[in-house]
Amino acid sequence: MNTFLKTAVETVRMKNPLVHHITNYVTVNDCANVTLAIGGSPIMADEALEVAEITAMSQVLVLNMGTLNERTVASMLLAGQTANEKGIPIIFDPVGAGASQFRNQTAKTIMENLKCAVIRGNISEIRFLAGIASTTKGVDASADDASSIEEAQQIADQLATAHKCIVVITGATDVISDGRRKILVHNGCPEMSRITGTGCMLTSLIASFCGGFPEHLFHATTTAVLTMGIAGELTLEQTAGTGSFRIALIDEISRIDRETLLLRGNYLEK
């Protein structure tokens, strides 16, 4: 992993991957800015008449369920089909899965009809996708779903194996699994949960790294998780309130480099 970290950020910034987002309007601006901060090129297009064309020219596709409606669900499926046909990785963020019948059905439809390369969610969302009882608190993880790190690893392994993808469960310790390999990331801080959109921003970071390294999706995903956690820690060292935290977080992501990743990365490969 250390070898990958030595060139990851520089490679993404050199390749400047085009990241097509069909995402939610609460966090869309932050997702665009965090993509730019790490070196990607964001495009936010959700009209069904153009999503296939936009996806075809992109290096990676983000599908985010944050603010669902029937129109964007149709666009997600059209874009996803194009991505699968052309071998473009899909990064799926099942925001709020388990919270409503509409979200539940949308998540199931995406999982059944599209091949996702990476699925990133909190423990409640991933429990739902894995077919395990969950009690999502709106779009946030429910305290009732809190798992031991061992159980979280088992759930991630189960979902990753079933769908032949990479699963990321974010929390106090982030779990990344492809069903064979696992990495636990211990970077980050609780304050990151006090602003909206850090999960969506992480999904955009994952997409940016995966767009730069389509042949190394596992290590690319892990690097994105490390980047987000380290940026959160650095932000906490200089800010006092949630408003400045949000802006400084994007600043820190724009400044991240190989030395910072190697020095501050706190992870365990299993």
C-alpha positions in Angstrom: 0.0 0.0 0.0 2.8 2.4 0.8 4.2 2.0 -2.7 0.9 3.0 -4.2 0.6 6.0 -1.9 3.9 7.4 -3.2 2.4 8.2 -6.6 -1.4 8.2 -6.2 -2.1 11.9 -5.7 0.3 13.0 -8.4 -1.1 10.5 -10.9 -4.7 11.6 -10.3 -3.7 15.3 -10.7 -1.8 14.5 -13.9 -4.6 12.4 -15.4 -7.4 14.8 -14.4 -10.1 12.1 -14.7 -13.6 13.2 -15.8 -16.0 12.2 -13.0 -19.6 12.1 -14.0 -21.9 12.6 -11.0 -25.6 11.9 -10.7 -25.8 13.1 -7.2 -27.9 15.0 -4.7 -28.6 18.7 -4.6 -27.7 19.1 -0.9 -24.0 18.3 -1.4 -23.5 18.7 -5.2 -21.3 21.8 -4.9 -19.0 20.3 -2.3 -18.7 17.1 -4.4 -17.7 19.2 -7.4 -15.2 21.2 -5.3 -13.6 18.2 -3.6 -13.2 16.5 -7.0 -11.4 19.6 -8.2 -9.3 19.7 -5.0 -7.9 16.2 -5.5 -7.3 16.8 -9.3 -10.3 15.4 -11.0 -12.7 17.1 -13.3 -16.4 17.0 -12.2 -19.5 17.1 -14.4 -23.0 17.0 -12.9 -25.5 15.8 -15.5 -28.7 14.0 -14.6 -30.9 14.6 -17.7 -31.9 11.3 -19.3 -31.4 12.8 -22.8 -27.6 13.3 -22.2 -26.5 11.0 -19.4 -25.4 8.2 -21.7 -23.2 10.5 -23.8 -21.7 12.2 -20.7 -20.9 8.8 -19.1 -19.3 7.5 -22.3 -16.8 10.3 -22.3 -16.1 10.0 -18.5 -13.6 7.9 -16.7 -15.9 7.0 -13.8 -19.5 7.4 -12.8 -20.9 8.3 -9.3 -24.5 7.3 -8.5 -25.7 9.0 -5.2 -29.2 8.4 -3.8 -29.2 11.5 -1.5 -32.2 13.3 -3.1 -34.1 10.8 -5.1 -36.8 11.3 -7.6 -38.2 9.1 -10.4 -36.5 11.2 -13.1 -33.0 10.8 -11.7 -33.5 7.1 -10.9 -34.2 6.6 -14.6 -31.1 8.6 -15.5 -29.0 6.6 -13.1 -30.0 3.4 -14.8 -29.3 4.7 -18.3 -25.9 6.1 -17.2 -25.1 2.9 -15.4 -25.9 0.7 -18.3 -23.5 2.8 -20.5 -20.8 2.6 -17.9 -21.1 -1.2 -17.7 -21.1 -1.6 -21.5 -17.9 0.5 -21.7 -16.1 -0.9 -18.6 -16.3 2.4 -16.7 -16.3 1.9 -13.0 -19.5 2.9 -11.1 -19.2 4.2 -7.5 -22.5 3.7 -5.7 -23.5 5.7 -2.6 -26.8 4.3 -1.3 -27.7 7.3 0.8 -30.6 6.6 3.2 -31.0 3.0 2.1 -33.4 1.4 4.6 -35.2 4.7 5.3 -38.1 4.4 2.9 -39.7 2.0 0.4 -38.7 4.2 -2.5 -35.1 4.3 -1.5 -35.1 0.6 -0.7 -36.5 -0.3 -4.1 -34.1 2.1 -5.9 -31.1 0.6 -4.1 -32.3 -2.9 -5.0 -32.9 -2.0 -8.6 -29.4 -0.5 -9.0 -27.8 -3.5 -7.3 -29.8 -6.0 -9.5 -29.3 -4.2 -12.8 -25.9 -2.6 -12.6 -22.4 -3.9 -11.8 -21.0 -1.5 -9.3 -17.2 -1.3 -8.8 -17.4 0.3 -5.3 -20.2 0.7 -2.8 -19.7 3.3 -0.1 -22.1 3.7 2.8 -22.5 3.9 6.6 -23.2 0.8 8.6 -27.0 1.1 8.4 -26.9 1.5 4.6 -24.6 -1.4 4.1 -26.5 -3.6 6.5 -29.6 -3.0 4.4 -27.8 -3.8 1.1 -26.5 -7.0 2.7 -30.0 -8.1 3.6 -29.4 -7.6 7.4 -32.0 -5.8 9.5 -31.2 -2.1 9.8 -32.8 1.0 11.4 -31.4 3.9 9.3 -31.8 7.4 11.0 -32.8 9.3 7.9 -29.7 9.5 5.8 -27.4 8.9 8.9 -26.4 5.6 10.5 -28.6 4.6 13.4 -27.0 4.0 16.8 -29.0 0.8 16.9 -27.0 -0.5 14.0 -23.6 0.2 15.5 -21.5 -2.9 15.0 -18.3 -4.2 16.4 -15.4 -3.8 14.0 -15.4 -7.6 13.6 -19.1 -7.6 12.6 -18.6 -4.7 10.2 -15.8 -6.6 8.5 -18.0 -9.6 8.1 -20.8 -7.5 6.6 -18.4 -5.8 4.2 -16.9 -9.2 3.2 -20.3 -10.7 2.6 -21.6 -7.8 0.4 -18.3 -7.6 -1.5 -18.2 -11.3 -2.2 -21.9 -11.4 -3.3 -21.6 -8.6 -5.7 -17.9 -9.0 -6.7 -17.1 -5.4 -5.8 -15.3 -3.2 -3.2 -17.3 -2.2 -0.1 -16.5 0.7 2.1 -18.2 1.1 5.5 -17.4 4.5 7.0 -17.4 5.1 10.7 -15.0 5.6 13.6 -12.9 3.0 11.8 -13.4 2.7 8.1 -13.6 -0.8 6.7 -12.6 -1.5 3.0 -13.1 -5.0 1.6 -13.2 -6.7 -1.8 -14.1 -10.1 -0.2 -10.5 -11.3 -0.1 -8.5 -8.3 1.1 -9.4 -5.9 3.9 -8.0 -2.6 5.1 -9.0 -0.8 8.3 -8.5 2.9 8.3 -8.2 4.7 11.6 -7.8 8.3 10.3 -10.6 10.9 10.7 -12.4 12.7 13.6 -15.9 12.8 15.0 -16.3 16.4 13.9 -16.6 15.3 10.3 -20.1 14.0 11.0 -21.2 17.5 12.2 -21.2 18.9 8.6 -23.4 17.6 5.8 -21.8 15.9 2.9 -18.6 14.4 4.1 -19.8 11.0 3.0 -20.8 12.3 -0.4 -17.4 14.1 -0.7 -15.6 10.8 0.2 -17.6 9.1 -2.6 -16.4 11.8 -5.0 -12.8 11.3 -3.8 -13.1 7.5 -4.3 -14.4 8.2 -7.8 -11.5 10.5 -8.6 -8.9 8.0 -7.5 -10.6 5.2 -9.2 -10.9 7.3 -12.4 -7.1 7.7 -12.2 -6.4 4.1 -11.4 -9.1 1.9 -13.1 -6.8 -1.1 -12.9 -6.1 -0.7 -9.1 -9.5 0.0 -7.7 -8.9 -1.4 -4.2 -5.8 0.6 -3.5 -7.3 3.7 -5.2 -10.4 3.4 -2.9 -8.2 3.0 0.2 -6.1 6.0 -0.8 -9.3 8.1 -1.0 -10.5 7.0 2.4 -7.1 7.8 3.9 -7.1 11.2 2.2 -10.5 12.1 3.6 -9.6 11.0 7.1 -6.2 12.8 7.2 -7.8 16.0 5.8 -10.3 15.9 8.6 -7.6 15.6 11.2 -5.6 18.4 9.7 -8.8 20.6 9.5 -9.6 20.0 13.2 -6.2 21.3 14.2 -7.0 24.8 12.8 -10.8 25.4 13.0 -13.3 26.0 15.7 -16.7 25.8 14.1 -18.6 23.8 11.5 -18.7 26.5 8.9 -15.0 27.0 8.7 -14.5 23.3 9.1 -16.3 22.6 5.8 -14.2 25.1 3.9 -10.9 24.1 5.5 -11.6 20.5 4.8 -11.6 21.1 1.0 -8.5 23.3 1.5 -6.7 20.4 3.1 -7.7 18.0 0.4 -6.3 20.4 -2.2 -3.0 20.4 -0.3 -2.7 16.7 0.3 0.5 15.1 -1.0 2.5 11.9 -0.8 4.5 12.9 2.2 1.3 13.7 4.2 -0.3 10.4 3.2 2.8 8.4 4.1 3.4 10.2 7.4 -0.1 10.4 8.7 -1.8 7.4 7.1 -3.1 5.1 10.0 -4.3 1.8 8.5 -4.0 -1.9 8.9 -4.0 -4.4 6.1 -5.6 -7.8 6.8 
